[in-house]
Amino acid sequence: MNYIIENKWLILICLEVLAWSSTFFMLYARYGLNSSALFKVGTVLTILTGVIPQVTLGIVNFISSRKIDLFTVIIVVLIIYGSTLGRKKIKQLDLWAKNKFQSQ
């Protein structure tokens, strides 16, 4: 557990990169490959690398420090963004990917 707390920022950055990579894979699978199976895999990967580990990391950090610090606030902001404005951005990305792959 100490390793996680000591490297929490690096872990968070890696999780964000993985979550966005899986989001782009999900869009590519949907429109570029026209594969519903790979789209579902991308969706699961996005959930497994995005929301679930970030919430878990925030909980572990809070339990370890027993206070709301900057890291916990950043986690909360990321989750709020993802469930509000982030959804709008994903829809825009989805429309962009659809237009991009249909024009080819």
C-alpha positions in Angstrom: 0.0 0.0 0.0 2.9 2.4 0.6 4.0 1.9 -3.0 0.6 3.0 -4.2 0.6 6.1 -1.9 4.2 7.1 -2.8 3.5 6.8 -6.6 -0.1 7.9 -6.6 0.4 10.8 -9.1 2.3 8.6 -11.5 -0.3 5.9 -11.2 -3.1 8.5 -11.9 -1.3 9.8 -15.0 -0.8 6.3 -16.3 -4.5 5.4 -15.7 -5.6 8.6 -17.5 -3.4 7.7 -20.5 -4.7 4.2 -20.5 -8.3 5.3 -20.2 -8.0 7.8 -23.1 -6.1 5.2 -25.2 -8.9 2.7 -24.7 -11.4 5.3 -25.5 -9.8 6.0 -28.9 -9.5 2.2 -29.4 -13.2 1.9 -28.7 -14.0 4.5 -31.3 -11.6 3.0 -33.8 -13.2 -0.5 -33.2 -16.7 0.9 -33.7 -16.1 3.0 -36.8 -12.8 1.9 -38.3 -13.1 -1.8 -37.9 -16.9 -2.0 -37.7 -16.5 -4.6 -34.9 -19.1 -4.7 -32.2 -17.1 -7.3 -30.2 -13.9 -5.1 -30.2 -16.1 -2.1 -29.4 -17.4 -3.9 -26.3 -13.8 -4.8 -25.4 -12.8 -1.2 -25.7 -15.8 -0.2 -23.5 -14.8 -2.6 -20.8 -11.1 -1.4 -21.0 -12.2 2.2 -20.7 -14.2 1.4 -17.5 -11.4 -0.8 -16.1 -8.7 1.8 -16.7 -10.8 4.9 -16.0 -13.5 5.1 -13.4 -13.0 2.1 -11.2 -9.2 2.5 -10.5 -9.4 6.2 -10.1 -12.2 5.9 -7.5 -10.2 3.1 -5.8 -7.0 5.2 -5.8 -8.9 8.2 -4.3 -10.4 6.0 -1.5 -7.0 4.4 -0.8 -5.4 7.9 -0.6 -8.1 9.2 1.7 -7.9 6.2 4.0 -4.2 6.5 4.2 -4.0 10.2 4.8 -7.3 10.6 6.7 -7.8 14.0 5.1 -9.0 15.6 1.9 -5.8 16.7 0.1 -5.1 18.0 -3.4 -4.9 14.5 -4.8 -8.4 13.6 -3.5 -9.8 16.8 -4.9 -8.2 16.1 -8.3 -9.8 12.6 -8.3 -13.2 14.1 -7.4 -12.9 16.7 -10.1 -11.9 14.1 -12.7 -14.9 12.0 -11.8 -17.3 15.0 -11.9 -15.8 16.1 -15.2 -16.2 12.6 -16.6 -19.8 12.3 -15.6 -20.8 15.8 -16.9 -18.7 17.7 -19.4 -16.7 14.6 -20.3 -19.8 12.9 -21.7 -20.3 15.8 -24.0 -16.7 15.6 -25.2 -17.0 11.9 -25.8 -20.1 12.5 -27.9 -18.1 15.0 -29.9 -15.2 12.5 -30.3 -17.7 9.9 -31.4 -19.2 12.2 -34.1 -15.7 13.1 -35.3 -14.7 9.4 -35.5 -17.9 8.5 -37.3 -17.3 11.3 -39.9 -13.6 10.5 -40.2 -14.1 6.8 -41.0 -17.3 7.2 -43.1 -15.5 9.7 -45.4 -12.8 7.2 -46.3 
